[in-house]
Structure formats: structure tokens, C-alpha cells
């Protein structure tokens, strides 16, 4: 299994892909923007990248069409070549099968799965995890790809009773996730430190990531608990998710993160 990069994983938010409602009609522009953002992240010193079809809203729950999967793979391959960093794939909203296929094709290190197990009420309707299929497909593909699973994922409400600590424990012990992501309620919303602590106490030896809302001013506190952060919005021009990556923001963030990571004893 590939090592999970850290402490900083930058998000490459792709422009709308072919077939999505807001696609601009020029795939070359999508790839160009993705490569430009990836290089800005790399210059700023991040440790890894995750590529996601962020511009494709409103998202399909699962079963992404071939054109989306092909475009995602095209972008991921270009990003990996341009940045030379460990790569992850997130096939929104929750197509772990597609993410695994792309990851295997481009040599990615991990995938992010929003609902790996359980059931979640979302703006796409009820999204069900399918850990049994995902793990079997990974074995079939012989892919050394880590599964980073969200617990109580943003933009969703879990329908399985129990707190976040119990859900995280089940994701690792029963659904065999390789790492757990704790996020805020929405894209760019701060990750609750109390939730991070609860998951850390439940999984003291597990790999734990904060998945949203981490800023330069807060990354030290977050990395006092988590092993890594996934960050996008805070590193964009003006702090806007849809804007290009700002290398100066990336450098400030990674300096703050590395200072905390070096001083952290676990």
C-alpha cells in the first residue's frame, strides 16, 4: 500500500468536465487550469494532491458516466506529471469504483470516499456506502491504493445511529478504511477540533486527516491532533474555492504546517 502523504494535501478543484451542466466546451482549458494549480501547489511545498471533479455540480450519487471518468483520468495524469507529487482521486459524489479505476490507471496513491460505509442524507438524496465492493475491486485490480474515508461527511447527515467516534471506528475495523477524514459541515467550513479529538481517542494509532476549513492561522492546532490536512479554499486567491491557487498562500500555509508537524510528538 502506498504511504499517505502529509502533512499537507492540496485539492485540485477541476473545472466542469464534459457532460456536466456547466462544461465550457474546451477540455484543453480544464487540463491547463488543473496543471497550473498543481504546479502552484508544488512550488508552495505541499506533500500531495487530490484531484476531484468539483465543477460537476449538481453531482451524480454514483455511477459516473464514461465521459466523466475519462476526463477525470486525463486531468489526473496531467496533474501527476506536472507536479511529481503523490496523487489522490475523489470521484464526486461517491463513485469509489471510478476513483479506483482512475487511480490504478494513473498510479495514484489514494482515493477519497465520501460515504464508504453506512447511509447519508445529502443533496443528491440517500447515498449508501459500498465498502464490500470497493475492497473487492481494489483486490481485483491489484491496486496499492489507500482508501481515505470521510466520517460524517460534509454536505450530508448520517442516518446510522451513534456518534462520530463509533462511526470512525466502524470505518476502520469493519469497512477496512486505511485512514479517516473529519471535515466541517460544508466546503471551506472549519473542521471541529472536538470531532477530531473524539476520533483520535477512538483510533489512537489510526491515520487521521482534517478535510475542510483549515487555514494558516489554525493549521498548527489541527495538526496537534491530526496527521495531515486536506486543504483547497484557504490556498486560493481571495480564499475563494473557485479561484486559482495562490503560491504565496501555499508557502505560508506549508511553513506553518511543517513547524507544527516537526514539533509534534506522537
N, C-alpha and C positions, 0 to 999 in steps of 0.2 A: 504494500500500500504506500502511495506517495505520502510524504510528510505534508502536513497542513501548514501553509506559510503564516508568518506573523512577525511582529505584532500588528502590521498594518496591511489590510487588503483593500485596494481601491476598486470602486464599481465603475465599469464602463457601461453607461446607460445608452443603449443603441437607439438611434432614430427609428421611426416607424419602418418596419420591414415590408417587403412585397406581400400584398394580400390584406394588410391591416388597413383600417379605415383612413388613416392619415398618411399613408405612404406617399412620398413625394414624386415617385416615378423614376428616380435615378439611384440605383443601387451603389454606384460609384461614390456618391456623396455620403451614403451611410458608412461605407467602409472607410472613406477618408476621415470622417469625423471620429470614428472609433479608433483609428490608428493615431490620430493626433492626440486624443485624450490619453491613450495608452502610453505614448511617449512622454507626455507631460507628467503622468504618474511616475513613470520610471525615472525621469530626471529628478523628481522630487524625493525619491528614495523609498517608495512603498516596497513591500516584500512580495506581493502577489496581486493578481487582478481577478475579478469575477465579471464575466460578460453576461448581460441579460437583455432580453427584448422589451425593455422598459417602455419604448414608444408605441407598443402594440395595443394599448388600452383602447376599448374595453377588452379584457383578456378572456380567452377561452379557458375553461377549467382544466381540461386535459386534452389529449389527442390533437396536438398541434398539426396543422396541415403540412404537406411536404415542402411547400414553398417557404414556410417559416423556418422549418428545421434546416433546410438548405442554406437559407440566408444567414441564420444564426451560426452555422458551421463556417461559412465563408468569412464572416466577421471575426469569429474566434480564431481562425487560422491566421488571419492578417494581424490581429492583435498580438497573438503569441509570437509571431515572427518579429514584429516591430519592437516589442518590449523586452523579450527574452526573460520573462518572469513566470513563476508558477501560475497556472491559469485555472479558473473555475468557470462553471456554466450554470446559469439559472434560467430554465425554460418556463417562463411565466404563462399561466398562473401556477400550474402544478404538474407539468409533464416530465416526471423523473425519467421515464423511458427515453424521451427525446434528448434530455440532458445527458444521459449516459451514452447514447449513441454519438452525440457530438463530441463528448469528452473522449471517448475511445478513438474517434477519427482524428482529433487534433492533438492528442496526447495531454489532455488536461489532467490536473492533479485531483480535482474535487468537483462535486456538484452541490448546489444548494437546493434543498427540497422544502418548500413552504409547509406542506402537510404530509409528513412521512408516515404518520400513523394517526388513528382517530378520525374525528369528523369536525369540520369547522364551518360555521356560517359566514359567508363572505359576500361581496358584491357580485360574485359570479354564481351565487347560490350555495348549495351544500357541497363542500369539497372533501372528499374522502381520501385518506392516506392508503397507500398500497405497498407497504414495506415488503410484503412477501414476494410480490412480483419484481420490485426493484432489486432486491438482493439476488433473486434468481437470474435476472437479466445480467446483472454485474458478473455473476459467476459464468454465465453462458458466454459473455463477451471476453472473459478473462481479463477484465479491465482493473488495473490497480488505481481505482478512483475512490477517494474518500467521500462519504455521504455526510454533509453538514445539514442537520435537520433543525428547522425552526421549532421552538416550543411556544405555544400560544402566539402564533404568528401575527404580525401587524396586518391591519385591514381585515381582521377576522375575529370571530368569537368562538372559542372551543365549546363543543357540545358534550364532551365527555366529562363527567363529574370529577372533581379533585383539583388540587392546587397545582401551581406551576412546577413545584419540586417533584411531585408524584408523576406529572406528565413527562418531565425531563428524564426521570429515572426509567420510566417505561420505554422511552425512545431509545435509550442506550441498552437496557437489559433485555427488552422483548423485541424491539424493532431493529436492534443492532446498528443504530446510527454511530458514526465514528466521532462526531462532535455535535455540540448543541449550540444553537444561536438564540439569544434572547434579544428582543427588539422592543421598541416603543409601539404605540398604537397605530402609527402610520409612517410613511416615508419621511425621514427627517425628524421625526419625533424622538425625544430623548429616551434612551433605554433606562428603565427604572433600576437604580442600584439595589433596591431591596429585592427585586426579582433576580438580579444577578447573584446576590448573596445566597438567596434561597436555593438556587440551582447549584451553586458552588458547594454549599453544605451537603446537598443531596448527592453530588458527584465530585468528591474532593480530588479524585485523580483523573477526571474527565477533561477533555479539551473543550473550553468554553469561549464563545465569541459574543461580543455585543454587536447587534446587527443594524442599528439605526441611531441617528441623532447624536453621535459622538462628535464633539468639537475640540479644537485645540485647547480650550480652557478646561475641558472636562476629561480629556483622554487619560491623564495621569490617575485620576480617581477610578476610572473604568478599568484601567489595566492593573490597578491594585487588586482587582477581583478576577477579571477575565484574562485569558491567554492572548487574545487578539481582538481586533475590531474590524468590522466591515464598514467602510465609510465612502460616501459619494457626495452628498449635498454640501457638506461643510467645506469640501475642497473645490467647489465650482465657483466661478466668478459671481460675486454678489451673494453667494450662498444659495443660489437657485439651482434646483435639481436639473433643469433642462439646459443650463448654460454649459459652456466648455469648461474643462478642468483648468484651474489656475495653478501653475507650477509653484508660485510663491506661497500660496496657501498650503500646498502639499509639503513643501520643505519645512514650514513652521510646524505643521502637524506631526510630521515624522520625527523631527527633533524632540518635540515634547513626548512623543510616544517612546522613543528609544531611551530617553533619560529615565522614564519610569520603569521600562522593562529591564534595564540594567540593574536598577536598584531593588527590584522585586525579588523576594526570597520565597520559593515555594518548593 
